[in-house]
Amino acid sequence: MDITQILANAQSADAATRQHAEAMIEQAKQNNLGGCLVTLSAELANEEKPPEGRRLAGIIVKNCLDSKVASKQDELTQAWLEMDLAMKQQIKVAVTSALASTAVQARQAAAQVVAKVAAIELPRGQWTDLIDALTANVTNSPSDLLKQAALETLGYICEEIEPEVLTVKSNQILTAVVQGMRKEEPNNDVRRAATVALNNALESVKSNFDNATERDYIMQTVCEGCVAESHTVRIAAYECIVKIATLYYHHLSAYMQALFQLTFEEIKTGRDEVAQQAVEFWSTVSDEEIQLQEEEEEARDTGESPDALSHHFVKGAMPYLVPLLLHTLTKQEEDQEEDAWNVAMAAGTCLALVAMAVKDSVVQHVMEFVQTNIQSTEWRFREASLLAFGSVLEGPSKAVLEPLVTQAVPVIVTLMRDTSVQVRDTAAWTIGRVCDLHAGTLSTIAPGMHTTYTHELLKPGGVLLEALRDEPRVACNVCWAIHNLAESLEVAEGAQSSQLSPYFLEMVRSLIQTTERADSAENNLRSSSFEALNTVLSQSATDTMANLREIVPYLCDKLERTFSMQIVSADDREEQNELQGLLCGTLQVVVQKLGSEVVAFADRLMQLFLEVFNSKNATVHEEALMAVGAVANGVARQFEKYMPHFRPFLILGLQNHEQHQVCSVAVGVIGDLCRALEASIFPYCDELVTLLMQNLQNPNLNRNVKPPMLSIFGDIALAISGNFEKYLAASMHMLAAAAQTKVDTGNYDMLDYLNQLQEGVLEAYTGILQGLREDSRGDLFLPFVEPVFHFLHAISITTERDDAVLRTAVGVVGDIAHTLGPKVAHMLQQESIKALVREARKSDNPATKQVATWAQTTVKAACGPGA
């Protein structure tokens, strides 16, 4: 069978035919990857072959070069680099020639393959003539199809590769791209492809943007695209403008008048999908200015100068922008899909960002619109008024907003019974925003009544519980409102009663009924109602404990029924997984609230959770693991009888590197087990410690799992006390290695990770010190104490640590002093250690200050009064 037939069979509707063809392709890749890719790329380039088969050939080649999983990508990259040079050359010649194909499927696939090869080779100084060839195709080729394909390829390359790799070619790329974008270009497909390519290349052309003459020419060309006849060119041009606002905000001043006119005209008169991008420009500028204001405030607090200043473009445009956005809110579609994004929704999002950027000054403009239109006979204006009001509830000061909220709530409540579902939906969302941002106003007495707004909303027959029976889209927003309201009425630990108590049982019943609605799969209603239910349950006070106890058997019955659901399709399996995960999550909340009272239900709960682990769904495993952790916390030492049955599933969780969230939750459950079982966990520690060590050394495991994994060694030591000696040397060497981790401190994500990693190491030290001291075996720590002090010294001299690291480090100082006393007095008296404690005592965080005071006292006791 030839490759053409195999590719046709791989697209067959018959599963057996399709699977046989896929197996043949996979076998060919395993036997001779280079030869397989040569054959596939030749098929992609062959104009006489079927377009769909050529497209599939290109996709297969691309997938042999690209993976979203870092470890897999490393393997694919290495396989390509080690491939025979002649084979690679054949593949590159074939795929680049396919860029000129008359079949769009082949051209698009070839563009992606070329970009994937480029992503491997260009950073390594290979395929050095590729950019020259592609730009020549744009500037010199008479074929519009080849121009378009070359531009798309350049765009993909710029998207794939770090900007610094392309710096030496940035002028060349920019020249070709801008030529394709010019208004003189007659082919709109070429012009759109060039504009998209510029969007992808914007990070690479920083030096060009820093040059005023070149920047002017680029901006002129992009702005010309914003008024092109073709709406696809206009969309691409506005997408460029949006990205420019993010990357080069500080260069926008010279162009704002033109951008103001272009965007306003497009929002007023343009097609919906183009107008959305014009609105997005103002959302992006607002977002940038919000961030700049925050940075200015932080700099002012620390007495420093901010790196950049806001030009206050939004404030200047506000008198014209806000009325335009308010008018745009009325452009809703009568029968729009619930998840559809349109210009009215874009305007609502933009208005919310404008409110956060300009704060109080937006309120008057919006309230005039709301007061004029809230009682309109036209549903669009009523809905727009609600959306406008809800959008500006964050940003302006509470002093300005709260009187308006108090006046508005009765009107919003009335509109939750409106004849228009769109109005009811937005009214529910607006109430949710009030509950989220201004819940305090709901505790005030409603005008003309003797009760609070909270009572009017939550009483039996009140608008919120009544609206849970409305259409799914409305009920979903009501669930969000209930979640926000319940969360705002936080209950103190052990409180006898709460503001929620009078409504608790009816709320729980209504939310459970909502989870069971026949249409609960629509609009995410089922998960929203479970989330609201969980929040209400978590806020239960002592006077509702009887209700909590009653709900456990009911939830257990519901979970048990999921095991006998009829599964005949993937949708059925998905529904079963979702229900099991949601029910485990709710049971976890109830178990946490019941505390030691869960003992009465523990056997049945564990039986059900162990059954849930037979599911192969990661989310369900996460929820079940967390629920088991809650049971362990509740039953304490009695959990020992469940360990032989639970152990295999805990091990599977720790070994689940692909779905790292499951692994992370499993690590957290080890902490729960340590606290519950204490010394009784020791028989399981050999296996657990071995797996934890292997995970920490695994470069393919998501790095965010590793900080809590380090910390868990402290939990194990606290649980088994002196028995931790067995693992001490290996643990301390591993912690010392983790403590030496270095990252790029200019990368905020990596810096945050480093802080978490250091906190994990320090928490482990604390647990180990306290665990050994518990059995009077603290001296076992002495051989390892020097590297710990080196680590503490490094922390003392860095400016990149956060307060949690400082607090935990000072806690370790105190624990060393308490455990080892005079034996390490000379180390405790180092200036860097004293400086660390002094700094912690000056912290604004009371917890940090308290730990520092204790550490200082403990060090003095260890070293003598002069310390």
Residue pairs with C-beta under 8 A, 6 or more apart in sequence:
1 9
1 24
3 39
3 40
3 43
3 57
4 43
4 49
4 50
4 53
6 21
6 24
6 25
7 21
7 43
7 50
7 53
7 56
7 57
8 50
8 53
9 17
9 18
9 20
9 21
10 18
10 21
10 22
10 25
10 56
11 18
11 52
11 53
11 56
12 18
12 21
25 36
25 60
28 35
28 36
28 39
29 36
29 64
33 64
33 79
33 83
34 83
34 84
34 87
34 88
35 87
37 61
37 64
37 83
37 87
37 91
38 87
38 90
38 91
38 94
40 57
40 58
40 60
40 61
41 57
41 61
41 90
41 91
41 94
41 95
41 98
41 113
42 90
42 94
43 49
43 53
43 54
43 57
44 54
44 57
44 58
44 61
44 94
44 95
44 98
44 106
44 109
44 110
44 113
45 94
45 95
45 97
45 98
45 101
45 106
45 110
46 54
47 101
47 102
47 103
51 103
51 104
51 105
51 106
52 105
54 98
54 101
54 103
54 105
54 106
54 109
55 105
55 106
55 108
55 109
57 109
58 95
58 98
58 106
58 108
58 109
58 110
58 112
58 113
59 109
61 91
61 95
61 113
62 109
62 112
62 113
62 116
64 76
64 79
64 80
65 76
65 77
65 80
65 113
65 116
65 117
65 119
65 120
66 73
66 76
66 116
66 119
67 73
67 75
67 76
70 700
71 699
71 700
77 120
80 88
80 117
80 120
81 120
81 124
91 117
92 114
92 117
92 127
95 110
95 113
95 114
95 117
96 110
96 114
96 130
96 133
98 106
98 107
98 109
98 110
99 107
99 110
99 111
99 114
99 137
99 146
99 149
99 150
99 153
100 107
100 143
100 145
100 146
100 149
101 107
101 110
101 145
101 149
102 145
107 145
107 148
107 149
107 152
108 149
108 152
110 149
110 153
111 149
111 152
111 153
111 156
112 156
114 130
114 153
114 156
114 157
115 153
115 156
115 157
115 159
115 160
116 160
117 127
118 127
118 130
118 157
118 160
118 161
119 157
119 160
119 161
121 127
121 130
122 130
122 131
122 157
122 161
122 165
122 166
123 161
123 162
123 165
131 154
131 157
131 166
131 169
131 172
131 173
132 172
134 150
134 153
134 154
134 157
134 176
135 150
135 154
135 172
135 173
135 175
135 176
137 146
137 147
137 149
137 150
138 147
138 150
138 151
138 154
138 176
138 177
138 179
138 180
138 194
139 175
139 176
139 179
141 147
141 150
144 187
144 189
144 190
147 180
147 187
147 190
147 193
148 187
148 189
148 190
148 193
149 193
150 176
151 176
151 177
151 180
151 190
151 193
151 194
151 196
151 197
152 193
152 196
152 197
154 173
154 176
154 177
154 197
154 200
154 201
155 193
155 196
155 197
155 199
155 200
155 201
156 200
157 166
158 166
158 173
158 197
158 200
158 201
158 203
158 204
159 200
163 203
163 204
163 206
166 173
166 201
166 204
167 204
167 207
170 201
170 204
170 205
170 207
170 208
171 208
173 197
173 201
173 204
173 205
174 198
174 201
174 205
174 208
174 214
174 218
177 194
177 197
177 198
177 201
178 194
178 198
178 217
178 218
178 221
179 185
179 194
180 190
180 191
180 193
180 194
180 197
181 191
181 194
181 195
181 198
181 221
181 222
181 224
181 225
182 191
182 221
182 224
183 224
183 225
183 228
185 191
185 194
188 228
188 229
188 230
188 232
188 233
191 225
191 228
191 230
191 233
192 230
192 232
192 233
192 236
195 222
195 225
195 233
195 236
195 237
195 239
195 240
196 236
196 239
198 218
198 222
198 240
199 236
199 239
199 240
199 243
202 209
202 240
202 243
202 244
202 247
202 248
203 247
205 218
206 247
208 214
208 215
208 218
209 215
209 218
209 247
209 248
209 251
215 248
215 251
216 254
219 244
219 255
222 237
222 240
222 241
222 244
223 237
223 241
223 255
223 258
223 259
223 262
224 237
225 233
225 234
225 236
225 237
225 240
226 234
226 237
226 238
226 241
226 262
226 266
227 234
227 262
228 234
228 237
231 270
231 271
231 273
231 274
234 266
234 270
234 274
234 277
235 273
235 274
235 277
238 263
238 266
238 274
238 277
238 278
238 280
238 281
239 277
241 259
241 263
241 277
241 281
242 277
242 280
242 281
242 284
244 252
245 252
245 281
245 284
245 285
245 288
246 284
246 288
249 285
249 288
249 292
249 308
249 311
250 308
250 311
252 259
252 285
252 311
252 313
253 311
256 313
259 281
260 317
260 320
262 278
263 278
263 279
263 281
263 282
264 278
264 320
264 321
264 324
266 274
266 275
266 277
266 278
267 275
267 278
267 279
267 324
267 328
267 343
267 347
268 324
270 278
272 331
272 342
272 343
275 328
275 343
275 346
276 341
276 342
276 343
276 346
279 325
279 328
279 343
279 346
279 347
279 350
280 346
280 350
282 314
282 317
282 321
282 325
282 350
282 353
282 354
283 346
283 349
283 350
283 353
285 313
285 314
286 314
286 350
286 353
286 354
286 356
286 357
287 353
288 310
289 310
289 311
289 312
289 313
289 314
289 357
290 353
290 356
290 357
292 306
292 308
292 309
292 310
293 310
293 357
295 306
295 307
295 308
296 306
296 309
296 310
298 306
299 305
299 306
314 321
314 354
314 357
314 358
315 357
315 358
315 361
318 354
318 358
318 361
318 362
318 365
319 365
321 354
322 351
322 354
322 362
322 365
322 366
323 365
323 369
325 347
325 350
325 351
325 354
326 347
326 351
326 365
326 366
326 369
326 384
326 388
328 343
328 344
328 346
328 347
329 344
329 347
329 348
329 351
329 383
329 384
329 387
329 388
330 344
330 380
330 381
330 384
331 342
331 343
331 344
331 347
331 380
332 342
332 344
332 380
332 383
332 384
332 422
333 340
333 342
333 344
336 342
338 473
338 523
344 384
344 387
348 387
348 388
348 391
349 391
351 362
351 366
351 388
351 391
351 392
352 391
352 392
352 394
352 395
354 362
355 362
355 363
355 366
355 391
355 392
355 393
355 394
355 395
355 396
356 394
356 395
357 395
358 395
359 395
359 396
359 397
360 396
360 397
360 400
362 392
362 395
362 396
363 392
363 396
363 400
363 401
363 404
366 388
366 389
366 391
366 392
367 389
367 404
369 384
369 385
369 388
370 385
370 388
370 389
370 408
373 381
373 382
373 384
373 385
374 382
374 385
374 386
374 411
374 415
375 382
376 382
376 385
379 418
379 419
379 420
379 422
379 423
382 415
382 418
382 420
382 423
383 420
383 422
383 423
383 426
386 412
386 415
386 423
386 426
386 427
386 429
386 430
387 426
387 429
387 430
389 408
389 412
389 430
390 426
390 429
390 430
390 433
390 434
392 401
393 401
393 405
393 433
393 434
393 437
393 438
394 433
394 437
398 438
401 438
402 438
402 440
402 441
405 434
405 438
405 441
406 441
406 444
406 447
408 434
409 431
409 434
409 441
409 442
409 446
409 453
410 446
410 447
412 427
412 430
412 431
412 434
413 427
413 431
413 456
413 457
413 463
415 423
415 424
415 427
416 424
416 427
416 428
416 431
416 463
416 467
417 424
417 463
418 424
418 427
421 470
421 471
421 473
421 474
424 467
424 470
424 471
424 474
425 471
425 473
425 474
425 477
428 467
428 470
428 474
428 477
428 478
428 480
428 481
429 477
429 480
431 457
431 464
431 477
431 478
431 481
432 477
432 478
432 480
432 481
432 484
434 441
434 442
435 442
435 481
435 482
435 484
435 485
435 488
436 484
436 488
439 484
439 485
439 488
439 489
440 488
441 453
442 452
442 453
442 454
442 457
442 485
443 452
443 453
443 454
443 499
444 452
444 453
445 451
445 452
446 452
446 453
446 456
449 456
451 459
454 485
454 489
454 499
455 462
456 462
456 463
457 463
457 464
457 481
457 485
458 464
458 465
458 485
458 500
458 503
458 506
458 507
459 465
459 503
460 506
464 478
464 481
464 482
464 485
465 506
465 507
465 510
467 474
467 475
467 478
468 475
468 478
468 479
468 510
468 511
468 513
468 514
468 529
469 475
470 478
472 517
472 519
472 520
472 522
472 523
472 525
473 522
473 523
475 514
475 517
475 523
475 525
475 528
475 529
476 523
476 524
476 525
476 528
479 511
479 514
479 525
479 528
479 529
479 531
479 532
480 528
480 532
482 507
482 511
482 532
482 535
482 536
483 528
483 531
483 532
483 535
486 500
486 507
486 532
486 535
486 536
486 538
486 539
487 535
487 539
489 498
489 499
489 500
489 539
490 539
491 498
491 500
491 539
491 540
491 541
494 542
495 541
495 542
496 541
496 542
496 543
497 541
497 542
497 543
498 539
498 540
498 541
500 507
500 536
500 539
500 540
500 541
501 540
501 541
501 543
501 544
504 536
504 540
504 544
504 547
505 544
505 547
507 536
508 533
508 536
508 537
508 547
508 551
511 529
511 530
511 532
511 533
511 536
512 533
512 554
514 520
514 525
514 529
515 526
515 529
515 530
515 533
515 582
517 525
517 526
519 525
520 526
520 529
521 575
526 578
526 579
526 582
527 578
527 582
530 582
530 585
530 586
533 586
534 585
534 586
534 589
537 548
537 551
537 586
537 589
537 590
537 593
538 589
538 592
538 593
540 547
540 548
540 593
545 593
545 594
545 597
548 590
548 593
548 594
549 594
549 597
549 600
551 590
552 587
552 590
552 594
552 601
552 605
553 601
555 583
555 586
555 587
555 590
556 587
556 601
556 604
556 605
556 608
558 579
558 583
559 580
559 583
559 584
559 587
559 608
559 612
560 608
562 576
562 579
562 580
562 583
563 611
565 572
565 575
565 576
565 579
566 572
567 573
567 576
576 615
577 615
577 617
577 619
577 620
580 612
580 615
580 617
580 620
580 623
580 624
581 617
581 619
581 620
581 622
581 623
581 624
582 623
584 609
584 612
584 620
584 623
584 624
584 626
584 627
585 623
585 626
585 627
587 605
587 627
587 630
588 623
588 626
588 627
588 629
588 630
591 598
591 601
591 605
591 627
591 630
591 631
591 634
592 630
592 633
592 634
594 601
594 634
595 633
595 634
596 634
596 635
596 636
597 634
598 605
598 630
598 631
598 634
598 635
599 634
599 635
599 638
602 631
602 634
602 635
602 638
602 642
605 627
605 631
606 628
606 631
606 642
606 645
606 646
609 624
609 627
609 628
609 631
610 645
610 646
610 649
612 620
612 624
613 621
613 624
613 649
613 652
615 621
618 656
618 659
618 661
618 662
621 649
621 653
621 656
621 659
621 662
621 665
622 661
622 662
622 665
625 649
625 650
625 653
625 662
625 665
625 666
625 668
625 669
626 665
626 668
626 669
628 646
628 669
629 668
629 669
629 671
629 672
629 673
630 672
631 639
631 642
632 639
632 669
632 672
632 673
632 675
632 676
632 677
633 672
633 675
633 676
635 676
636 676
636 677
637 676
637 677
637 678
637 680
639 673
639 676
639 677
640 677
640 680
643 673
643 677
643 684
647 684
647 687
650 666
650 669
650 670
650 673
651 687
651 691
653 662
653 663
653 665
653 666
653 669
654 663
654 666
654 667
654 688
654 691
654 692
654 695
655 663
655 691
656 662
656 663
656 666
657 663
657 695
657 698
657 700
657 701
657 702
660 701
660 702
660 704
660 705
663 695
663 701
663 702
663 705
664 704
664 705
664 708
667 692
667 705
667 708
667 709
667 712
668 708
670 688
670 692
670 712
670 715
670 716
671 711
671 712
671 715
673 681
674 681
674 712
674 715
674 716
674 718
674 719
675 715
675 719
677 719
678 719
678 720
679 719
679 720
679 721
679 723
681 716
681 719
681 720
682 719
682 720
682 723
685 716
685 720
685 723
685 726
685 727
688 716
689 713
689 716
689 727
689 730
689 731
692 709
692 712
692 713
693 730
693 734
695 701
695 705
695 706
695 709
696 706
696 709
696 710
696 734
696 738
703 753
704 753
704 756
706 738
706 757
706 760
707 753
707 756
707 757
707 759
707 760
708 760
709 760
710 735
710 738
710 757
710 760
710 761
710 763
710 764
711 759
711 760
711 763
711 764
711 767
712 764
713 727
713 731
713 735
713 764
713 767
713 768
714 763
714 764
714 765
714 766
714 767
714 768
714 770
714 771
715 767
716 724
716 727
716 767
716 771
717 724
717 731
717 764
717 767
717 768
717 770
717 771
717 772
718 767
718 770
718 771
718 774
719 771
720 771
721 771
721 772
721 774
721 775
721 777
722 771
722 772
722 774
722 775
722 776
722 777
723 775
724 731
724 768
724 771
724 772
725 772
725 777
725 780
728 768
728 772
728 780
728 781
728 784
729 784
731 764
731 768
732 768
732 784
732 787
735 761
735 764
735 765
736 784
736 787
736 788
736 791
738 757
738 760
738 761
739 758
739 761
739 787
739 791
739 794
741 754
741 757
743 750
743 751
743 753
743 754
744 750
745 751
745 754
745 800
751 800
754 800
755 800
755 801
755 802
755 804
755 805
758 795
758 801
758 805
758 809
759 804
759 805
759 808
761 791
762 805
762 808
762 809
762 811
762 812
763 808
765 788
765 812
765 815
766 808
766 811
766 812
766 815
768 781
769 778
769 781
769 812
769 815
769 816
769 818
769 819
770 815
770 819
772 778
772 780
772 781
772 819
773 815
773 818
773 819
778 819
778 820
779 820
779 823
781 816
781 819
781 820
782 820
782 823
782 824
785 816
785 820
785 824
785 827
786 827
788 812
788 816
789 827
789 830
789 833
792 809
792 812
792 813
792 832
792 833
792 836
793 830
793 832
793 833
795 801
795 805
795 806
795 809
795 836
796 809
796 832
796 833
796 835
796 836
796 839
797 832
801 809
803 843
803 845
803 848
806 836
806 839
806 840
806 843
806 848
807 840
807 843
807 845
807 847
807 848
807 851
807 852
809 836
810 836
810 837
810 840
810 848
810 851
810 852
810 855
811 851
811 855
813 828
813 833
813 836
813 837
813 855
813 859
814 851
814 854
814 855
814 858
814 859
816 824
816 827
816 828
817 824
817 828
817 855
817 858
817 859
817 861
817 862
817 863
818 858
818 862
820 862
821 861
821 862
822 862
822 863
824 862
825 862
825 863
825 864
825 867
827 833
828 859
828 862
828 863
828 867
829 863
829 867
833 859
837 852
837 855
837 856
837 859
838 852
840 848
840 849
840 851
840 852
840 855
841 849
841 852
841 853
841 856
842 849
843 849
843 852
859 867
860 867
